[in-house]
Amino acid sequence: MPELSTACQAFRGTVAAKVVICKPGDPEAKGLVERFHDYLERAFLPGRVFTSPTDFNAQLGEWLVIANHRQHRVLGCRPADRIEADKAAMLPLSPVEPTTGWRTHARLPRDHYVRLDANDYSVHPAAVGRHIEVVADLARVRVWCAGRLVADHDRIWAKHQTISDPAHLAAAKAMRRNRFDVVTLPTQVEVQQRPLTDYDALIDIDGPVA
């Protein structure tokens, strides 16, 4: 039987919820969720365009108000007719909010990008080689270094994307240019030069040679 992760256990305990793990190959259990997804794909998604996850949730919320007032053949009633009974059976939420999102620590590599959920986000290159903290939720991705915010991006839900802040790219370009502009002059080495008369004395030459 699969075990819940530590983060999942903490979330479940805070909100006093029960987690049901479906057995592999159990279509009856998973079908309850899959049928709802199939219903959304057929009745909600066609013809719609979404600009962000927030826009998706906003459109879904508006659509559910209409959908929940339609008569459902399987239920034999409107979903809206059962909402109040469902609410009455629910426990109140915990006054303590559960910990959500992602929080990791790392050392910023030379390319000044961090990877989260298969996407790469730029960080100010001044933090290269230093320890950073990546804090992310469903909406934002932020990176901190020594208490200073060095990156702040919209969270991207697509995969294999590279998100670059123009300010980070400009700073990286300036740092590379400054490094190459610094020209180190070669060290001057003093070489001792002996007078020519010393060599004349070694071979016993007096006066100029014709």
C-alpha positions in Angstrom: 0.0 0.0 0.0 1.5 3.4 -0.9 2.3 5.7 2.0 1.5 9.4 2.1 4.4 11.9 2.1 5.3 13.9 5.1 3.9 17.1 3.5 0.6 15.3 2.7 0.3 14.0 6.2 0.9 17.5 7.6 -1.7 19.0 5.3 -4.3 16.2 6.1 -3.7 16.6 9.8 -4.1 20.4 9.8 -7.4 20.4 7.9 -8.7 17.2 9.6 -9.3 15.4 6.3 -9.2 11.8 5.4 -7.2 10.7 2.4 -8.4 7.7 0.5 -5.8 5.9 -1.6 -7.3 4.1 -4.5 -6.0 0.6 -5.3 -4.2 0.2 -8.6 -6.5 -1.0 -11.3 -9.7 -0.1 -9.4 -11.8 1.6 -12.0 -14.9 1.9 -9.8 -13.1 4.1 -7.3 -11.2 6.2 -9.8 -14.2 6.5 -12.0 -15.9 8.9 -9.6 -13.2 11.4 -10.3 -12.7 10.6 -14.0 -16.3 11.0 -14.8 -16.2 14.6 -13.4 -13.1 15.3 -15.5 -14.8 13.9 -18.6 -17.9 16.1 -17.9 -15.7 19.2 -17.7 -13.9 18.3 -21.0 -17.1 17.8 -22.8 -19.3 20.6 -21.3 -16.9 23.3 -20.0 -13.6 23.4 -22.0 -14.7 23.4 -25.7 -14.4 26.9 -27.2 -12.8 28.5 -24.2 -9.5 30.4 -24.0 -7.6 30.9 -20.7 -5.0 33.5 -20.1 -3.8 32.1 -16.7 -4.7 29.7 -14.0 -6.6 32.5 -12.2 -8.6 33.1 -15.4 -9.4 29.3 -15.6 -10.7 29.2 -12.0 -12.7 32.4 -12.5 -14.4 31.0 -15.7 -15.0 27.6 -14.0 -16.6 29.3 -11.0 -19.0 31.2 -13.2 -19.8 28.1 -15.2 -20.5 25.9 -12.1 -23.2 28.3 -10.9 -25.1 27.5 -14.1 -24.2 23.8 -14.3 -25.2 23.2 -10.7 -28.7 24.4 -11.4 -29.3 21.9 -14.2 -31.2 18.7 -13.6 -28.8 15.7 -13.6 -30.1 12.4 -14.7 -27.8 10.3 -12.4 -28.5 12.4 -9.3 -32.2 12.8 -10.1 -32.0 16.4 -9.0 -30.0 19.6 -9.3 -26.6 19.6 -7.6 -27.6 22.9 -6.0 -30.4 21.2 -4.2 -27.8 19.1 -2.3 -25.2 21.8 -1.5 -26.8 22.9 1.8 -27.1 19.3 3.1 -23.4 18.7 2.2 -22.3 21.8 4.0 -24.2 20.8 7.1 -22.3 17.5 7.2 -18.9 19.1 6.8 -16.6 20.0 9.7 -15.4 23.6 10.1 -12.0 24.4 8.8 -9.1 24.5 11.2 -8.2 28.0 12.4 -4.6 27.2 11.5 -3.9 27.4 7.8 -2.0 24.4 6.4 1.4 24.9 4.9 1.1 24.9 1.1 3.5 25.5 -1.8 7.2 24.7 -2.2 10.2 25.9 -0.3 13.7 24.7 -1.2 17.3 25.8 -0.6 20.1 25.6 -3.1 23.3 27.4 -4.4 22.6 29.5 -7.5 24.5 28.0 -10.5 26.4 30.1 -13.0 23.6 30.3 -15.5 21.5 32.1 -12.8 18.3 30.0 -13.3 16.4 27.8 -10.9 14.2 24.9 -11.9 10.7 24.3 -10.5 8.2 21.8 -11.8 10.1 21.3 -15.1 10.4 25.1 -15.7 13.4 27.4 -15.4 13.1 30.8 -13.8 15.8 33.5 -13.9 17.4 35.0 -10.8 19.5 38.1 -10.5 23.1 37.1 -11.4 24.5 38.9 -8.4 23.4 35.8 -6.4 25.5 33.4 -8.4 27.4 31.0 -6.2 25.5 32.0 -3.1 22.8 30.2 -1.1 19.3 31.0 -2.1 15.8 30.1 -0.9 13.1 29.3 -3.5 9.5 30.0 -2.3 6.7 29.1 -4.6 2.9 28.6 -4.6 0.3 28.2 -7.3 0.6 31.9 -8.3 4.2 33.2 -7.7 7.8 32.0 -7.7 10.1 34.1 -5.5 13.8 33.6 -4.7 15.5 35.2 -1.7 19.2 35.6 -1.0 20.4 36.8 2.4 16.9 38.3 3.1 16.8 40.1 -0.2 14.3 39.3 -3.0 16.3 38.4 -6.1 13.5 37.0 -8.3 9.8 37.3 -8.5 7.9 35.6 -11.4 4.4 34.5 -12.2 4.1 30.8 -11.8 3.9 29.0 -15.1 1.7 25.9 -15.3 3.1 24.7 -18.7 6.1 22.4 -18.8 9.6 22.9 -20.2 9.4 26.7 -20.3 12.2 29.3 -19.7 11.0 32.4 -17.9 13.5 35.3 -18.0 13.3 38.7 -16.3 14.7 41.4 -18.7 16.4 43.0 -15.7 18.2 39.8 -14.9 19.4 39.4 -18.5 20.6 43.0 -18.6 22.5 42.6 -15.4 24.1 39.4 -16.6 25.2 41.1 -19.8 26.7 44.1 -17.9 28.6 41.8 -15.6 30.1 39.8 -18.5 31.1 43.0 -20.2 32.7 44.5 -17.1 34.6 41.3 -16.6 36.1 41.3 -20.1 36.8 45.1 -20.0 39.2 44.7 -17.1 42.6 44.2 -18.8 45.4 43.2 -16.6 48.8 44.6 -17.7 51.6 42.1 -17.9 54.0 42.2 -14.9 57.2 44.1 -15.7 60.2 41.9 -14.9 63.5 43.6 -14.4 66.4 41.8 -16.1 69.9 42.7 -15.0 72.1 43.9 -17.8 75.9 43.7 -17.5 78.1 46.3 -19.0 79.9 45.2 -22.2 83.3 46.1 -20.6 82.8 43.1 -18.2 82.7 40.8 -21.2 85.8 42.5 -22.6 87.6 41.9 -19.4 86.8 38.2 -19.3 88.5 37.7 -22.7 91.3 40.1 -21.9 90.5 42.7 -24.6 91.9 46.2 -24.1 90.4 48.9 -26.2 88.2 48.8 -29.2 88.3 45.9 -31.7 88.4 46.8 -35.4 
